[in-house]
Amino acid sequence: MKIILTHEVSGLGAAGEVVDVKDGYARNYLIPRKFAIRWTKGGEQDVAQIRRARKIHEIQTIEQANQIKGQLEGVKVRLAVRSGDAGRLFGSVTPADIASAIKASGGPEVDKRRIELTAPIKTLGAHEMSVRLHPEVAAKVTLEVVAA
């Protein structure tokens, strides 16, 4: 199935690209989560609009990405959440929570879709994650989850 990506998808492509994927992947994952739309003949206008919006929001150069990486790695990020007696959280920490914690800690504003977690965060303590700033630059951020 031919689709137009509306957001960057790891391993597939950037926003505004037209890609071929399996029908089930598009129907069950990409389209319901608004990562993509079906390709149509009139969709080329949508592609141009998505590319213009992407250029406004993306980090343009590697130098900019390295500068933001330095800011991110220099910030101590703490997030207070509700937890049980054994240190287990009620729920889990989402990328949106992490993005707001980075901003509250004095770091740069980060898009939640650029935060890559290796596993869900469901316990108190320090957790490592990466923030993909540019296709060639990723910042390592340590999040300290504390009880509220």
C-alpha positions, 0 to 999 in steps of 0.5 A: 500500500502506498502511503504519505508519512505525516510524521517521522517514523524510525526505520521508514522515513521522514514526514512528507515522503511517499513509501510502500508498506504492507497493508496491515502495517498501514491499516492497523498502525500508521493510519490510526495513529496519524503517522500516515495518510493514504496516498491519492492522486491529489495527495501530492499537494498534501506532500508539499504542505507537509514538507513545508511544515517539516522544514519550519520545525526541524533542526536544519544543520548538524551544528544546531543539533550539536548545540542542542545536544550540549544543552540537553546533556548538561541538564539534570532532569527530574520528574516527580510521580506517584508511586507505591511502597516498593518503588513501582509507579502508578502507570508509566512515564510517557515521552510527553512527560519527559519532554515537559520535564526537560523544559521544566528543568531549564532545557530546550523544548523537545518534541515528544516524538523524538524521545526514544525509550528502550523500555517503558519507565515503571520504576523509581530511579535513574533511566537513560534515553536518547533524543534523536535531534537529527538523523546523525545526532542523538543526545543521551539524557538521564531522567531521575524519577522520584516519588511525589 
